[in-house]
Amino acid sequence: MSRIGKIPVTIPDKITVTLTSSTITIKGPKGQLARELPDCIKISQEDNTLSVSPVDTALKSQQIRGLYRRLIANMVLGVTEGFQKKLILQGVGYRCQVQGKKLILSVGFSHTVEIAAPEGIIIAVEANTNVTISGIDKELVGQVASNIRSVRPPEPYKGKGIRYVGEFVRQKVGKAGKK
C-alpha cells in the first residue's frame, strides 16, 4: 500500500480543478496545468480535497497511485507558488547572460553555448554567474536546470563547472609529483 497515495491533496481557495475521465486540469493565479490520467487510478473531489484511489489491488496500481498523488500535489503547488532552481557557474572566465528567451553560456569552450527556454520557463541571471530557473511545472524546471548543468558539470579536481546551489562536489587529490 502506498502511504503517500493515501494522503488527500488539499486545494486552496483560489484554485479550480476540472476532472474528466482521462485528464485533470488545475488552474490558479500563476497559470494552468493539465495531465493525462492512467486507467488504473481514479480521482474523486470532495469539497476542497482530492483523493487518489486505485481501481484494482495490483501492485502497479498502488505505485501509480502514489506517483499521481504527488504529481497532482506538485501541480497545485506550482500554480499557487511556482518552483525555482538555482545554478552557480564556477571557474575563471565562466559567465552567462540572457538575451530574450535564450541563455548564453561562456564556460571555457571555444564557442558560446545557447540554450533556449521552453514555454513557461523564466531564466534570470544575477552577477553573471548565478542562474535562476523558475516556472509552474516542477518537471520542466528540473529538466531545464539539468540541461544547463550538463553543458559543463563540475569536475572533481578543480571544482570548475556548473553546479546547483548547495551541491557538494568532492575534491580529488591530483597527481603527486616525483620524489
Buried (B, 14 or more C-beta within 10 A) or exposed (E): EBEEBEBBBEBEEEBEBEBEEEEBBBBBEBBEBEBEBEEBBBBEBEEEEBBBEBEEEEEEBBBBBBBBBBBBBBBBBBBBEBBEBBBBBBBEEBBBEBEEEEBBBBBEEEEEBEBEBEEBBBBEBEEEBBBBBBBBBBEBBBBBBBEBBEBBEBEEEEEBBBBBEEEEBEEEEEEEEEE
